[in-house]
Amino acid sequence: MKDGSVRKKMSDEQELTLRLNTVLTELSDVMKQRKERIEEIRTQVNILENENDDMHKRVNELIMDAL
């Protein structure tokens, strides 16, 4: 009887180990996806900031030309 409970315990531990590995892999994937998305958003923000700077310069040029 004792031998069966040892096997059951090992089986439970192996199952928990597999589940933990799966959860950790999924978590790692989600973190990677979020990191990639953050980089995409940062790139978009940089583009928008550059466009804003360009428009600001153009507006100032137009104002100076009007004076």
N, C-alpha and C positions, 0 to 999 in steps of 0.2 A: 504494500500500500504506500509506503513511504517513497519508494522509487517513482511511483506514478505522480505523486504531488511534486517531486523535484522536477520531473519532466514538464508538468503543467506550469510550474513557476518559470522554468527556462523558456517555455513557449510564450508565456505572457510577457516576459522580459524582451524576447525577440520581437514580438508583435509591437510592443511599445517603442522599441528602438526603431523599427521600420516606420511607425507612425510619426515619431519625432523627426526622423530623417526626411520624411515627406513634407512635414510642416515647415521644417527649416529650409528645404529646397524651394518650396512655394513662397516663403517669406523673402528669401534671397531674390527670387525672380521679381516679386512685387517691388522690392527696393530698387532693383536695377531698372525696372520700367519707370519708376518715379524719378530716378536720377536722370534718365534719358529725357523724360518729359520736362524736367526742370531746365535742362540744358537747352531744349528746344525753345522754351519760354524765354530764357535769358537771351537767346539769339534774336528772338522776335522783339524783345524789349530794346536791345541794342539797335536793331534796324529802325524801330520807331523813334528812338532818341536821335539817331542820325538824321532821319527825315524831318523831325521837329527842328533840329538845329539848322538844317538847310532852309526850311520854310521861314524860320525866324530871321535868318540872314537876308533872305529874299524880301521879306516884308520891310526890314530896315533899309534895304537898297531902294525899294519903291518909295518909302517915306522920304528918304534923302533926295531922290530924284524929283519928288513933288515939291520940295522946298525950293 
